[in-house]
């Protein structure tokens, strides 16, 4: 029997984990997984408990249940303390971009089966300013504050639709901002509405934003939306969401291993849907740093 930790965020998404916890642990036991449940809190004491438990020598794996922000926090904890440990995922947030990019099942028991089947791959992670980490997306500009400003009850009841309703209220306040982007290959300076760095095809709850994005190639894909007339803005967003490439009159695509991003003005930023740091950003990609359980047929 393999032994591990089951770390869950009781505040994520619909909070279904709270209702099914005993069922999940029982199913894991039947599949040969002995899991110690740990409730993820918001204080330093909780962080200390997580780190101390993670360092116990008998821990062979970690299963993380939560949204993208929770998964990123747990992945950071693993990589800083036990980078050899594989991580299982139960997506229980609102959009679950990371899990969707990996084509993981939505049902909690099916996710336990994925871990029990023991098929693993190694994935890239992004590091911001040598301190923060993201698994799925890093973004700044229009709409990025929607995920952490939306009412939690609305998110729980409406799921991703809650973000769309919140975004409608933000539309009239959209402003461009000057930004400089440096990579190992290029320097770009212009006025932008948004940048979105993807570690997979899905971001912000939308599938196939950039279907060519790969999660283990050591590169991240940046989508830039330049300043454009407001009359064209809605059509621009529809164009971005309904095509399979990211180049056009107002859209630019950049692929790189490292990014330096700066702006002279304050801009909302987000890492995996959680409120991010202020610019400037120095972003590095660590290739195949995190080991994750996935379904064998992906």
Residue frames relative to the residue before (quaternion, step in Angstrom):
aa qw qx qy qz dx dy dz
X 1.0000 0.0000 0.0000 0.0000 0.00 0.00 0.00
X 0.3213 -0.7477 0.5513 0.1840 3.56 -0.84 1.02
X 0.2609 -0.7868 0.5507 0.0983 3.53 -1.02 0.94
X 0.1526 0.8046 -0.5606 0.1224 3.56 -0.96 0.84
X 0.5229 -0.6129 0.4965 0.3230 3.52 -1.39 -0.12
X 0.1830 -0.7372 0.6389 0.1222 3.54 -1.14 0.72
X 0.0388 -0.8177 0.5732 -0.0350 3.58 -0.16 1.33
X 0.0263 0.8291 -0.5548 0.0636 3.57 -0.59 1.11
X 0.3339 -0.7093 0.5879 0.1996 3.52 -1.21 0.67
X 0.3085 -0.7979 0.4843 0.1833 3.62 -0.33 1.17
X 0.6689 0.5086 -0.2948 0.4550 3.61 1.24 -0.27
X 0.5170 0.6838 -0.4036 0.3198 3.61 1.22 -0.18
X 0.8920 0.0376 -0.0047 0.4504 3.52 -1.20 0.73
X 0.8242 -0.1908 0.1781 0.5026 3.54 -0.90 -1.02
X 0.3925 -0.7392 0.4506 0.3106 3.60 1.34 -0.08
X 0.2334 0.8049 -0.5076 0.1998 3.55 1.14 0.66
X 0.5614 0.6123 -0.3836 0.4035 3.58 1.13 -0.63
X 0.6296 0.5572 -0.3390 0.4222 3.59 0.95 -0.85
X 0.7109 0.4599 -0.2606 0.4638 3.58 0.96 -0.87
X 0.7709 0.3719 -0.1819 0.4841 3.59 1.07 -0.70
X 0.3170 0.8035 -0.4758 0.1659 3.59 1.25 0.05
X 0.6855 0.4752 -0.2994 0.4633 3.60 0.81 -0.96
X 0.6391 0.5246 -0.3216 0.4614 3.58 1.01 -0.82
X 0.6510 0.5193 -0.3142 0.4558 3.60 0.96 -0.85
X 0.6834 0.4808 -0.2902 0.4664 3.58 0.86 -0.95
X 0.6415 0.5234 -0.3230 0.4586 3.58 1.04 -0.75
X 0.6536 0.5006 -0.3132 0.4735 3.58 0.98 -0.82
X 0.6257 0.5345 -0.3354 0.4586 3.58 1.02 -0.79
X 0.6438 0.5305 -0.3207 0.4485 3.58 0.95 -0.86
X 0.6447 0.5165 -0.3154 0.4670 3.57 1.02 -0.80
X 0.7158 0.4336 -0.2373 0.4933 3.58 1.14 -0.66
X 0.6209 -0.5988 0.3299 0.3835 3.58 1.23 0.34
X 0.5802 0.5511 -0.3845 0.4602 3.56 1.19 0.56
X 0.1486 -0.7668 0.6204 0.0708 3.57 -0.72 1.10
X 0.0263 -0.8441 0.5323 -0.0586 3.57 -0.33 1.31
X 0.2439 -0.7276 0.6243 0.1462 3.53 -1.06 0.88
X 0.2902 -0.7787 0.5248 0.1843 3.63 -0.54 1.09
X 0.0449 -0.7739 0.6317 0.0088 3.56 -1.04 0.86
X 0.3109 -0.7550 0.5546 0.1605 3.54 -0.73 1.11
X 0.3327 -0.7581 0.5319 0.1780 3.56 -0.74 1.09
X 0.1640 -0.8026 0.5701 0.0631 3.56 -0.73 1.10
X 0.5207 -0.6429 0.4715 0.3054 3.55 -1.31 -0.26
X 0.6527 0.5159 -0.3172 0.4553 3.60 1.23 0.15
X 0.6948 -0.4803 0.3420 0.4117 3.57 -1.32 0.20
X 0.6003 0.5668 -0.3634 0.4317 3.60 1.07 -0.67
X 0.6384 0.5172 -0.3211 0.4710 3.57 1.01 -0.81
X 0.6388 0.5238 -0.3218 0.4626 3.59 0.98 -0.84
X 0.6463 0.5217 -0.3148 0.4593 3.57 1.00 -0.83
X 0.6401 0.5171 -0.3242 0.4666 3.60 0.98 -0.83
X 0.6503 0.5206 -0.3184 0.4524 3.57 0.92 -0.90
X 0.6917 0.4808 -0.2853 0.4571 3.57 0.81 -1.00
X 0.6597 0.5147 -0.3134 0.4492 3.59 0.89 -0.91
X 0.6793 0.4862 -0.2883 0.4681 3.58 0.93 -0.90
X 0.6294 0.5553 -0.3274 0.4339 3.55 1.02 -0.82
X 0.6891 0.4980 -0.2756 0.4486 3.58 1.07 -0.72
X 0.4593 0.6764 -0.4623 0.3433 3.60 1.22 -0.10
X 0.5077 -0.7172 0.3795 0.2896 3.60 -0.68 1.05
X 0.6507 0.5413 -0.3358 0.4132 3.62 1.10 -0.49
X 0.5249 0.6404 -0.4138 0.3784 3.60 1.26 -0.24
X 0.1443 -0.8237 0.5474 0.0318 3.58 -0.64 1.19
X 0.8004 0.0227 0.0144 0.5989 3.59 1.21 -0.44
X 0.2351 -0.7374 0.6132 0.1577 3.52 -1.34 0.28
X 0.1172 -0.7418 0.6532 0.0968 3.56 -1.08 0.78
X 0.1454 -0.8027 0.5772 0.0367 3.56 -0.73 1.13
X 0.0870 -0.7915 0.6047 0.0174 3.57 -0.86 1.00
X 0.4901 0.6311 -0.4797 0.3624 3.55 -0.62 1.16
X 0.6562 -0.4794 0.3921 0.4311 3.52 -1.31 -0.28
X 0.7728 -0.3669 0.2413 0.4581 3.56 -1.31 -0.03
X 0.6499 0.5225 -0.3241 0.4467 3.59 0.96 -0.80
X 0.6469 0.5107 -0.3075 0.4756 3.57 1.00 -0.84
X 0.6555 0.5101 -0.3159 0.4586 3.57 0.90 -0.91
X 0.6471 0.5207 -0.3192 0.4564 3.58 1.01 -0.79
X 0.6472 0.5187 -0.3183 0.4590 3.59 1.00 -0.80
X 0.6796 0.4758 -0.2907 0.4768 3.57 0.94 -0.86
X 0.6226 0.5297 -0.3407 0.4644 3.60 1.03 -0.74
X 0.6293 0.5290 -0.3291 0.4645 3.60 1.00 -0.80
X 0.6442 0.5234 -0.3117 0.4625 3.56 0.98 -0.87
X 0.6515 0.5102 -0.3083 0.4693 3.58 0.98 -0.86
X 0.7116 0.4792 -0.2715 0.4361 3.57 0.76 -1.05
X 0.6798 0.4837 -0.2908 0.4683 3.59 1.11 -0.58
X 0.7955 0.3151 -0.1384 0.4988 3.58 1.14 -0.56
X 0.8018 0.0122 0.0274 0.5968 3.62 0.92 -0.88
X 0.0575 -0.8708 0.4855 0.0521 3.63 0.63 1.06
X 0.6144 0.5651 -0.3535 0.4221 3.58 1.21 -0.31
X 0.5545 0.6368 -0.3898 0.3677 3.61 1.21 -0.35
X 0.3504 -0.7140 0.5569 0.2395 3.62 -0.95 0.79
X 0.2676 -0.7732 0.5625 0.1190 3.55 -1.15 0.73
X 0.2118 -0.7418 0.6253 0.1182 3.52 -0.95 0.97
X 0.2406 -0.7936 0.5510 0.0933 3.57 -1.11 0.65
X 0.0410 -0.7302 0.6810 0.0384 3.51 -1.11 0.87
X 0.2516 -0.8045 0.5173 0.1481 3.62 -0.28 1.20
X 0.1152 0.8117 -0.5626 0.1067 3.59 -0.49 1.16
X 0.4512 0.6726 -0.4652 0.3572 3.57 1.14 0.59
X 0.7238 -0.4238 0.3150 0.4441 3.56 -1.26 -0.40
X 0.8198 0.1915 -0.0876 0.5325 3.60 0.82 -0.96
X 0.1362 -0.8508 0.4990 0.0927 3.62 1.09 -0.68
X 0.0484 0.8471 -0.5254 0.0630 3.57 0.85 1.01
X 0.6535 0.5331 -0.3257 0.4275 3.58 0.90 -0.89
X 0.6929 0.4681 -0.2740 0.4751 3.57 0.84 -0.98
X 0.6418 0.5195 -0.3271 0.4597 3.59 1.01 -0.76
X 0.6335 0.5232 -0.3353 0.4610 3.59 1.01 -0.74
X 0.6976 0.4443 -0.2558 0.5005 3.58 1.15 -0.66
X 0.3750 -0.7504 0.4592 0.2922 3.59 1.34 -0.08
X 0.2614 0.7653 -0.5364 0.2413 3.55 0.94 0.88
X 0.5581 -0.6051 0.4334 0.3667 3.61 -1.11 0.54
X 0.5000 -0.6630 0.4741 0.2927 3.56 -1.24 0.43
X 0.6479 0.5256 -0.3325 0.4397 3.59 1.07 -0.66
X 0.5501 -0.6583 0.4097 0.3100 3.57 -0.92 0.95
X 0.6767 0.4918 -0.3083 0.4530 3.60 0.91 -0.85
X 0.6159 0.5317 -0.3415 0.4705 3.58 1.09 -0.67
X 0.6328 0.5211 -0.3293 0.4685 3.59 1.08 -0.69
X 0.6060 0.5248 -0.3511 0.4838 3.59 1.08 -0.65
X 0.6276 0.5386 -0.3327 0.4532 3.60 1.01 -0.77
X 0.6056 0.5557 -0.3511 0.4485 3.59 1.06 -0.75
X 0.6669 0.4828 -0.2989 0.4826 3.59 0.93 -0.88
X 0.6593 0.5196 -0.3107 0.4460 3.58 0.92 -0.89
X 0.6540 0.5172 -0.3125 0.4552 3.61 1.07 -0.67
X 0.3199 -0.8401 0.4089 0.1569 3.55 1.40 -0.15
X 0.4290 0.6490 -0.5128 0.3629 3.58 0.97 0.84
X 0.0558 -0.8370 0.5428 -0.0411 3.58 -0.65 1.16
X 0.0715 -0.7462 0.6563 0.0859 3.52 -1.32 0.45
X 0.3789 -0.7031 0.5489 0.2465 3.57 -1.29 0.30
X 0.1613 -0.8242 0.5428 0.0104 3.53 -0.84 1.10
X 0.5403 -0.6011 0.4868 0.3312 3.52 -1.30 0.49
X 0.0961 -0.7451 0.6512 0.1076 3.54 -1.32 0.38
X 0.3311 -0.7275 0.5648 0.2049 3.55 -1.22 0.53
X 0.1745 -0.7706 0.6068 0.0868 3.55 -1.03 0.87
X 0.1647 -0.7913 0.5858 0.0591 3.57 -0.93 0.97
X 0.8611 -0.0698 0.0045 0.5036 3.56 -0.80 1.12
X 0.6064 -0.6149 0.3234 0.3869 3.57 1.09 0.87
X 0.6895 0.4792 -0.2687 0.4719 3.59 1.21 0.25
X 0.7858 0.2709 -0.1324 0.5401 3.58 0.76 -1.06
X 0.2069 -0.7717 0.5930 0.0998 3.53 -1.30 0.36
X 0.0400 -0.7777 0.6236 0.0686 3.56 -1.20 0.49
X 0.3458 -0.7433 0.5459 0.1730 3.53 -1.15 0.75
X 0.8057 0.2982 -0.1073 0.5004 3.55 1.00 -0.85
X 0.8304 -0.0998 0.1294 0.5327 3.59 0.51 -1.16
X 0.0699 -0.7189 0.6886 0.0641 3.48 -1.37 0.54
X 0.0846 0.8334 -0.5327 0.1203 3.58 -0.65 1.04
X 0.0271 -0.7677 0.6384 0.0481 3.53 -1.36 0.32
X 0.6524 0.5207 -0.3861 0.3927 3.54 -1.17 0.65
X 0.8448 -0.2012 0.1240 0.4800 3.52 -1.20 -0.58
X 0.8573 0.1735 -0.1717 0.4532 3.52 -1.15 0.87
X 0.5358 0.6615 -0.4344 0.2943 3.66 1.08 -0.32
X 0.6433 0.5158 -0.3366 0.4547 3.61 1.17 -0.41
X 0.4440 0.7171 -0.4464 0.2988 3.58 1.28 -0.16
X 0.6756 0.5327 -0.3179 0.3983 3.60 0.84 -0.96
X 0.7789 0.3275 -0.2013 0.4956 3.62 0.92 -0.76
X 0.6437 0.4891 -0.3402 0.4803 3.62 1.27 0.07
X 0.5464 0.6290 -0.3993 0.3826 3.59 1.24 -0.27
X 0.5699 -0.6200 0.4286 0.3274 3.55 -0.97 0.89
X 0.4960 -0.6897 0.4325 0.3020 3.64 -0.73 1.00
X 0.6422 0.5172 -0.3339 0.4567 3.60 1.02 -0.73
X 0.6277 0.5237 -0.3315 0.4710 3.56 1.07 -0.74
X 0.6443 0.5113 -0.3219 0.4688 3.60 0.97 -0.84
X 0.6606 0.5180 -0.3134 0.4439 3.58 0.95 -0.86
X 0.7382 0.4315 -0.2340 0.4627 3.58 0.96 -0.86
X 0.7971 0.3146 -0.1438 0.4949 3.60 0.99 -0.80
X 0.3535 -0.7411 0.5039 0.2682 3.59 1.19 -0.30
X 0.8459 -0.1338 0.0928 0.5079 3.63 -1.03 -0.73
X 0.5523 0.6147 -0.4014 0.3951 3.61 1.13 -0.52
X 0.5818 0.5930 -0.3758 0.4107 3.58 1.09 -0.62
X 0.6348 0.5261 -0.3241 0.4639 3.58 1.05 -0.75
X 0.6594 0.5180 -0.3188 0.4419 3.58 0.93 -0.86
X 0.6472 0.5077 -0.3208 0.4695 3.59 0.99 -0.80
X 0.6452 0.5093 -0.3163 0.4737 3.57 1.00 -0.82
X 0.6494 0.5363 -0.3161 0.4368 3.58 0.97 -0.87
X 0.5997 0.5691 -0.3615 0.4310 3.60 1.04 -0.70
X 0.6694 0.5035 -0.2915 0.4619 3.56 1.05 -0.77
X 0.6628 0.5057 -0.2931 0.4680 3.58 1.21 -0.50
X 0.5044 0.7244 -0.4042 0.2396 3.58 1.16 -0.60
X 0.7028 0.4790 -0.2845 0.4424 3.60 0.88 -0.89
X 0.6934 0.4797 -0.2740 0.4625 3.62 1.21 -0.36
X 0.3986 0.7413 -0.4669 0.2714 3.59 1.25 0.10
X 0.0107 0.7768 -0.6288 0.0328 3.55 -0.95 0.97
X 0.4341 -0.6646 0.5350 0.2892 3.57 -1.13 0.61
X 0.1516 -0.7765 0.6046 0.0923 3.57 -1.28 0.30
X 0.4823 -0.6543 0.4876 0.3187 3.60 -1.06 0.68
X 0.0348 0.8068 -0.5867 0.0601 3.57 -0.96 0.82
X 0.1872 -0.7412 0.6356 0.1073 3.52 -1.24 0.67
X 0.0690 -0.7862 0.6141 0.0020 3.56 -0.87 1.04
X 0.0467 -0.7769 0.6278 0.0098 3.55 -0.86 1.02
X 0.0073 -0.7610 0.6486 0.0129 3.56 -1.03 0.83
X 0.6977 -0.4417 0.3336 0.4548 3.56 -1.27 -0.10
X 0.7529 0.4004 -0.1994 0.4827 3.59 1.24 -0.35
X 0.8353 0.1053 0.0182 0.5393 3.59 1.05 -0.63
X 0.1924 -0.7203 0.6473 0.1584 3.53 -1.40 0.27
X 0.0494 -0.7970 0.6017 -0.0170 3.56 -0.84 1.02
X 0.0271 0.7701 -0.6369 0.0234 3.58 -0.99 0.87
X 0.2885 0.7368 -0.5600 0.2455 3.57 -0.71 1.08
X 0.5079 -0.5798 0.5118 0.3794 3.55 -1.33 -0.16
X 0.0768 -0.8246 0.5598 -0.0253 3.55 -0.78 1.08
X 0.3938 -0.6748 0.5718 0.2504 3.50 -1.36 0.41
X 0.8123 -0.0203 0.0944 0.5752 3.56 1.07 -0.77
X 0.0062 0.7160 -0.6883 -0.1160 3.48 -1.31 0.44
X 0.0808 -0.7807 0.6197 0.0061 3.53 -1.11 0.80
X 0.1239 -0.7818 0.6093 0.0476 3.57 -0.64 1.14
X 0.1515 -0.8193 0.5527 0.0178 3.55 -0.68 1.18
X 0.2023 -0.7479 0.6184 0.1313 3.54 -1.15 0.73
X 0.7699 0.1470 -0.1051 0.6121 3.57 1.24 0.32
X 0.7105 -0.4954 0.2899 0.4072 3.59 -1.21 0.14
X 0.7434 0.3966 -0.2283 0.4877 3.61 1.09 -0.55
X 0.1145 0.7766 -0.6160 0.0659 3.54 -1.17 0.69
X 0.8446 0.1529 -0.1293 0.4965 3.56 -1.19 0.66
X 0.6918 -0.4913 0.2706 0.4548 3.56 1.13 0.65
X 0.6375 0.5226 -0.3259 0.4629 3.58 1.27 -0.04
X 0.3584 -0.7404 0.5242 0.2204 3.62 -0.72 1.02
X 0.8636 0.1469 -0.0982 0.4722 3.54 -1.24 0.59
X 0.1222 0.7733 -0.6005 0.1626 3.56 0.79 1.01
X 0.7596 -0.0759 0.0346 0.6450 3.55 1.12 -0.73
X 0.2372 -0.8482 0.4577 0.1214 3.54 0.15 1.33
X 0.6323 0.5451 -0.3387 0.4340 3.59 1.21 -0.37
X 0.4675 0.6826 -0.4447 0.3431 3.59 1.26 -0.13
X 0.1474 -0.7844 0.5999 0.0560 3.56 -0.96 0.91
X 0.3997 -0.7621 0.4751 0.1837 3.55 -1.01 0.86
X 0.7599 0.3274 -0.1956 0.5264 3.60 1.21 0.13
X 0.5020 0.6799 -0.4086 0.3446 3.61 1.20 0.41
X 0.5262 -0.6539 0.4019 0.3661 3.60 1.27 0.03
X 0.6723 0.4532 -0.2782 0.5150 3.58 1.31 0.20
X 0.2106 -0.7292 0.6295 0.1666 3.53 -1.27 0.48
X 0.3272 -0.7401 0.5607 0.1758 3.56 -1.18 0.67
X 0.1464 -0.7930 0.5895 0.0474 3.56 -0.68 1.16
X 0.1352 -0.7547 0.6385 0.0672 3.54 -0.94 0.99
X 0.1166 -0.7973 0.5920 0.0158 3.56 -0.73 1.13
X 0.1214 -0.7610 0.6321 0.0805 3.57 -1.00 0.85
X 0.2982 -0.7820 0.5282 0.1432 3.54 -0.52 1.24
X 0.6583 -0.4800 0.4025 0.4175 3.53 -1.32 0.33
X 0.0631 0.7933 -0.6006 0.0774 3.55 -0.92 0.94
X 0.6494 -0.5019 0.3734 0.4324 3.61 -1.18 0.29
X 0.5660 -0.6371 0.3995 0.3378 3.57 -0.97 0.83
X 0.5975 0.5732 -0.3659 0.4249 3.57 1.10 -0.58
X 0.7094 0.4389 -0.2509 0.4912 3.58 1.16 -0.57
X 0.4920 0.7197 -0.4110 0.2666 3.57 1.23 -0.36
X 0.6691 0.4962 -0.3108 0.4577 3.59 0.86 -0.91
X 0.6570 0.4967 -0.3087 0.4758 3.58 0.98 -0.84
X 0.6089 0.5611 -0.3428 0.4437 3.56 1.09 -0.72
X 0.6706 0.4895 -0.3004 0.4695 3.59 0.91 -0.89
X 0.6402 0.5110 -0.3273 0.4710 3.58 0.99 -0.77
X 0.6303 0.5363 -0.3264 0.4568 3.55 1.04 -0.79
X 0.6523 0.5222 -0.3077 0.4551 3.57 0.97 -0.89
X 0.7293 0.4553 -0.2387 0.4516 3.56 0.94 -0.91
X 0.7729 0.3807 -0.1800 0.4747 3.59 1.16 -0.46
X 0.6937 0.3971 -0.3198 0.5088 3.57 1.09 0.53
X 0.5131 -0.7041 0.4332 0.2310 3.50 -1.26 0.50
X 0.7146 0.3299 -0.2763 0.5515 3.58 1.14 0.45
X 0.3455 -0.7731 0.5094 0.1533 3.56 -1.19 0.43
X 0.5364 0.5573 -0.4623 0.4337 3.56 0.72 1.06
X 0.2686 0.7565 -0.5639 0.1940 3.55 -1.02 0.75
X 0.7910 -0.3181 0.2181 0.4749 3.54 -1.30 -0.20
X 0.8100 0.2124 -0.0862 0.5397 3.57 0.92 -0.93
X 0.6881 0.4654 -0.2584 0.4931 3.59 1.26 -0.13
X 0.0246 -0.7881 0.6150 0.0072 3.55 -1.00 0.83
X 0.2216 -0.7625 0.5980 0.1094 3.55 -1.14 0.76
X 0.0184 -0.7784 0.6272 -0.0219 3.56 -0.98 0.96
X 0.1087 -0.7813 0.6124 0.0510 3.57 -0.94 0.90
X 0.1627 0.8010 -0.5537 0.1591 3.60 -0.79 1.00
X 0.4901 -0.6295 0.5196 0.3057 3.53 -1.41 0.18
X 0.7899 0.1260 -0.0535 0.5978 3.56 1.18 -0.59
X 0.0799 -0.7832 0.6162 0.0243 3.56 -1.10 0.80
X 0.0825 -0.7258 0.6774 0.0870 3.53 -1.19 0.70
X 0.0268 -0.8227 0.5637 -0.0677 3.56 -0.55 1.23
X 0.0861 0.8051 -0.5795 0.0925 3.58 -0.73 1.03
X 0.0227 -0.7683 0.6396 0.0100 3.53 -1.31 0.47
X 0.4506 -0.6978 0.4795 0.2830 3.61 -1.01 0.69
X 0.7056 0.4050 -0.2564 0.5219 3.60 1.27 -0.13
X 0.5640 -0.5867 0.4586 0.3569 3.55 -1.26 0.42
X 0.0309 -0.7985 0.5996 -0.0435 3.55 -0.90 1.02
X 0.4793 -0.6367 0.5167 0.3129 3.58 -1.07 0.76
X 0.0305 -0.7883 0.6145 0.0101 3.58 -0.95 0.88
X 0.1052 -0.7868 0.6050 0.0623 3.54 -1.26 0.42
X 0.1426 -0.7447 0.6463 0.0863 3.55 -1.21 0.69
X 0.8307 -0.1144 0.0239 0.5444 3.57 -0.53 1.20
X 0.7420 -0.4430 0.2219 0.4517 3.57 0.95 0.90
X 0.6369 0.4907 -0.3331 0.4925 3.58 1.28 -0.04
X 0.6302 -0.5470 0.3787 0.4003 3.59 -1.14 0.59
X 0.2783 -0.8126 0.5003 0.1090 3.54 -0.75 1.12
X 0.6776 -0.4592 0.3911 0.4207 3.51 -1.39 -0.19
X 0.5339 -0.5766 0.4736 0.3977 3.60 -1.21 0.22
X 0.5428 -0.5708 0.4938 0.3684 3.56 -1.22 0.48
X 0.5271 -0.0659 -0.8410 -0.1031 1.63 -2.36 0.94
X 0.2972 -0.7214 0.5993 0.1791 3.53 -1.35 0.47
X 0.0644 -0.7103 0.6946 0.0941 3.48 -1.28 0.62
X 0.0673 -0.8334 0.5474 -0.0372 3.53 -0.40 1.28
X 0.0429 -0.7782 0.6265 0.0074 3.53 -0.96 0.95
X 0.3048 -0.7353 0.5791 0.1764 3.55 -1.13 0.73
X 0.1608 -0.7635 0.6201 0.0816 3.55 -0.88 1.00
X 0.3217 -0.8046 0.4743 0.1553 3.51 -0.34 1.31
X 0.8684 -0.0314 -0.0100 0.4948 3.54 -1.03 0.99
X 0.2576 0.8074 -0.4894 0.2055 3.57 1.00 0.88
X 0.7739 0.3276 -0.1482 0.5213 3.59 1.05 -0.78
X 0.2618 -0.7580 0.5807 0.1402 3.56 -0.88 0.99
X 0.0292 -0.8176 0.5718 -0.0614 3.57 -0.71 1.15
X 0.4279 -0.6644 0.5506 0.2688 3.56 -1.13 0.74
X 0.0290 0.7858 -0.6169 0.0336 3.57 -0.95 0.90
X 0.6040 -0.5179 0.4447 0.4113 3.53 -1.30 0.28
X 0.5650 -0.6525 0.3819 0.3303 3.57 -0.90 0.88
X 0.7341 0.3196 -0.2026 0.5638 3.57 1.06 -0.73
X 0.0467 0.8165 -0.5684 0.0899 3.58 -0.20 1.30
